[in-house]
């Protein structure tokens, strides 16, 4: 089993089998690219310069985008270089000057977000919401099993984990009469997995499912916060808008697809044949066995299994580009809320509380249907890595502040 000479505590998210890439800022200094190992971060730009690494220009850039654009060959080469330096004791003296304890750095948004797309790919979640919101109709719309449903979000409101936000305001439906205006009364989370595009595509050239790993570098956790009451009023007929655009939180470390090869799994079998452009090779599926933990104010609320997601990230990318739309370096697209088949596996408070009809009781005796001011939501996750060593994603966290006014 591969081990690093940098100490890695048992249960750490960041063993040498992971090597996620992000962006840090020492308490005295500017932002720089980093790789997480155990409880430390490596300044990869300075390390590349000191060891005369070929990719020094990419690794010394202020954001990840130039490295992301370089493509799989460079990604693999840099990963191999870092694995050697961190696993072989003879490189200790070269690496140690560029190691920073994570407790002594600020973690920044790792890349400039070019565009943001959010999907709706968990059948369990879509069925639950359809049952809650349309109890006298089929829970899934007729198109749902034929294509990955999605919408475009606001790239400018994607923020790194730890960014607090104010409760959004907007028009809220009322039982009788016209809508009112004010703070959301049904502020919610959406527990998601996001995919970071590295290599762009040309306008007019679709990306087939077989080319997913040629374009996508890695994976982050996503919380696409949602104002359910605002959404209920505005989403017909054009879909989510202000109810989703106020903040999307992502974890600060981008876990490479290379670290998740052992987590690959087949998606759930469907009862509707997929069109040819959405069919994956059964021998090489891009479902991922990732277990996501959702905590509210430090209390575990749910464990959502990403392996149950109906549409894979490769199918999502293929659908997103099949009309000729291009992708750009720094594009982020997310899975949509991840929910398992039963209670304890739901990825939103809309489901956990069944739209407020079954409030959640926390260990301190307080109850929640939706989020209150001061609440802190934290997402963490684990997947199987090389040698059977679990790899983690860090945390994706946010705190609710009172609305303005």
N, C-alpha and C positions, 0 to 999 in steps of 0.2 A: 504494500500500500504506500502510495506517495505521501510524504510528510514534508513540512517546511521546517527550517531551523528557527523561523520566527515562532514564538510560542502561540499556539492556538488552543484556547480553552475548550474542554469538552462541551459539545452542544453549540459551539459558535456558529453563526450564520456564514462565516467567511473562512472555511478551510482552503487549502491550496487547490482543491478540486473546483473551487468557485471562481475566484479572481474577478469579481465584478468591477466595473469601471465607473467612476464618478468624478465629482469636482469638489475640491475642498479649499478652505481658506484658513491657514494658520492664524492664530489670534493677532499676530503681527505680520502681515503680508497680504499679497494679492491671491486671487483664485488661481488654482492650478489643477491639472488632471491628476487623478489618483486611482490606485487600485487597493481594495480592502483585503487585508489578510489578518485573521484573528481580531484582536482589538486595536490594530494599527492600520494606517493608510500609508502607502508608498507614493511619494512624489515621483511619478513616472517620467515627467519631462526632465527634471534634474538628474534622475538616474540614467536616462538615455544619453544626456549630454556627457555625464561623467564616464560612461562606458563606451562612448562613440557609437551608439546605436544608430542604424541607418534611418529610422523613422523619427528622429529627434524633432523635426519640424512639426510633425503631426502631434507628437506627445507633449510638445511645449506650447501648443495652442491654448488660448484661454478657455475654450469650450470643446466639447467632444466632437463637434460636427466634422472637422477635417479628417479625424481618425475614422469616424463612421463612414464617410464617403469613400475611404480608401479600399474597402471591399474585403471579401473573405480571405484572400491570400495574405494581406497585411494583418488582418485580425488574428489569423492563425499563427503567423510568424511572431507577432508581439506576445501572444499568449504563451508560445513555446519558450521565448526568451525570458519572460517573467517566471515561468515555472522552473526553469533552470536556475535562475538567480536566487529564487526563494527556497529551493529544495536542496541546493548544494552548499555545504558549509564554506567552501572556498570563496564564495561570493559575499560572505557576511560583511567584511570590511568595506566593500563597495556599496552595499545596500543600506547599512545602518545609518549613515548620515542623512538619509532621505526618508527615514521612518518617522511617522508622527503618531502618537497615541490619539485614537479617535476622540477621546474625551477632551482633547486640547485643540480641536479644529471645528470650524463650522462647515456643514455640508450644504452645498449650493445646488441649484437646478443644474443637472449635469449637461444638458444640451439646449441649444436654441430650438424651440418647438416651431416647426415650419407650418404644420397644419395639424388638426385634431379631428378624428372621426371616432364616434362611439357606436358600438353595435349592440345587439339585443339577442344574444346567442345562447342563453340558457333556457332550455325548454321548461325546466321546473319553474324558473322565475317568471317566464312569460305566461305559463299556465296559471300560476298563482295570481298574478296581477290581473289577468283576464277574468278569472273567477271572482276576484274581489270587485273589480270595476264594472264588469258586464255579466252579472250573475245569471241572466236569462238568455245569454248568447254563448256560442262556442268560445272557449277561452283563447284559442289561437286564431289569428286572422288567416284567411285562405292562402296568403302568400308565404306564411312563416316557414314552412318546411321546404319551400322551393328556393329561397334565397336568404342570405344573411341580412336581416333588416338593420338599418343603421341611419345615422344622421351626422351632419357636420357640426362640430362644436367651436368654441372660441379658443384658439391657440394662445392668445394673450392672457388668459386667466388660468393657465396651467402653472401650478406653483409646487415648490419642493415641500416635502414632508416637514411639518412643524410650523407652517405658515398659518397663523390664525386668520379668521375671517368674520365679517359681520353678517348677522342673519339677514338674508335678502328680503327686500320689500317688493311688492308688486300688487297686481289685481288678484283678488281672491273671490271665488264664487260664494254666494250666499244662498241659503235655502229658499228665501223669498226675496224678490226684488233684484236690483242691479248689483253688480259686484262692488266690493269695498276695496280700499287700498290700505296696505299696511304690511307689517312684518309677516313672513310665512308662519303659519300655525302648524304646518306639517313638514318640518325640516327633516331630511332623511339622508341616508348614505346609499352609495352603490358600490358594493365590493367587487372589484374588477382586476383583471390582468391586462397590462398594456404592452404593446410591441413597438419597438423603436426602429425606424427605417434608416438604413445607412446609405445604400447605393440607390440613386434615383433611377427613374425610368423615363423614356421619351414619351412625349405627348402622342397619343394614338397607338401606343404599343402596350397591350395588356400584359400583365405579369401572370404566367400560369402557376398552378399550385406547385408544380415541380421546381419552380424558381424561388420559392419563399426564402430559403436560407441564403440565396445569392443577394438578397436585398435587405433582409432584416437582421440586425446585429444582435439584439437581445430583448430582455423582458424586465418590466418594472411592475410594482403594485400600483393600483389606481383606485382612488375614491372619487367618484364623480358625484359630488354632493347634489342633492335634489330637493327642490321645494315642491312637494307633491300637490299642495293646494293650488299654487300658481300654475303648475303644469296641467291640472285638471281643467282649468279655465281656458288656457291658451293653445293646447296642443292640437286641437282639431281645426282645420284639416291639415296643417303643415307640419305638425310635430313639435318636439321640444324646442324651447327658445330661452326666455329669461329664467325659467325654472331650473336650467342646467348651466347657464353661462357665467355664473358669479364666481365659481371656483372649481377646479379639478386638481386634486392633490396626487402627487406621484412620489414614490420612494426615491431616495437619492442615488442608489446604486443600480446600474444597468447590468443584470446578470446575462452573460453571453449565452447564445443558443448552444455554444460548444460545451457549456457546463451542464446542460440539461438533456444531453443525448440519452442518458439512462432513464429519464422521466417521460420519454415519448410513449404514447399509448394510443390505441384506436379510440375514436370518438364513439358515442352511443350509436347503435344501428338505428336507422330511421325506417319508417314504413312507407316513405315516399321516395322514389328513385331520384337521385340528384342529376341535374343536367351535366353533360360531359365536362364542361369547363370547371365544375365544382367537385369532380371525382378525384379522390386521392388514391394512390397506390396502397392497397391494404398492407403491403409489406413494409411501407415507409410512411406511417401516418404521422400527422403533426398535432394530435391531441397531446396534452401535457398533464401528467399526474402531479398537480400542485395542491397542497392542502393549505387553505387560508384561514387564519384565526382573526376573529373580529372581537375587539374588546371595547367596552364603554366604561370610562373612568376607572380603568384598571381591572374590570371584571369581564371575564370571557363570556361572550354572548352567543357566539355561533362559530362553527367550523365548516366552511364552505368548500366542497371538493370541485376543483376546476376540471377534473377528468370527466365530469358529467356534462360538460358543455357540448351542445349539439354541433355547432359550427366551429371548425378549427381556425387558428390564425392564418394558415395557408389558404383556406377557402375564403376567409374574409378578405385577404389581400387580392386574391384572384377576382372576387366579385367587385371590389372597390375600383379595379382598373379595367374590367372587361369592356367598358364602354369607351375606352381610350383615355381615360383620366390618367394623368401622370402622378408619380409620387416623387417627393423631394427628400433630401437628407434632412433628418430631424423631424420628419412626420411621425406622429404618434397615433396609433389606433388601439382602441380598447375593446375588450370582450363584451361589455355590458355586464349587468349584475350577475354574479355567480351564485346559484342556489342549488343545494342538493335536494333529494326527494322528500325529506322529512323535517320536522321541527328540530332545531338545533343545528341546521345546515343552511339556514336562510341568509341571504346577503344584503337584506334591507330591513329596516324597521317597519316598513309597510307590511312585510310578510310576517316578521317576528310578532308584531302586535295585531296582525290581521286587520289593518287599517284602523287601529285604535280600539277594536272590540275585545282584545285579549292583552291588556297591558302587561309588560314585562316587569317582574319584581326583581330588583337587584339585591345583592346580599346585605346591603345596609337598610333594606326595607323600603326604599324609595321605588317608585314605579315610573316606567317610561312607555309611551306609545310612539312618540317622535322625540327629536332632540330638543333639549332645553339650553338656554344660555349658560355658558360655562362648561358644558359637556365636552369631553375629549374622547375622540374615537381613534383607535389605533388598529391598523391592519398589519399582520405579520404573516409569513408563509414559509413552507418548507417543501423541498422536492428531493428526489433521490439523485445523487451525483455519481461521478466515477468512483469505482471501488465500493459502491454502496454507501458512501459517505453523504449524509444529508447536506444540502446547500440551502442557504436562506437568502432572503431578499432585503434584509433590514426592515425598517418599519415605515409605514405611511400613516402619518398622524396629523390631526387637525383639531383645533379648539374653536368652539362657537362663541363669538362675542355678541353683545346686544346690538340690535339694529340701530342705525343712525336715526336721530330725531325722536 
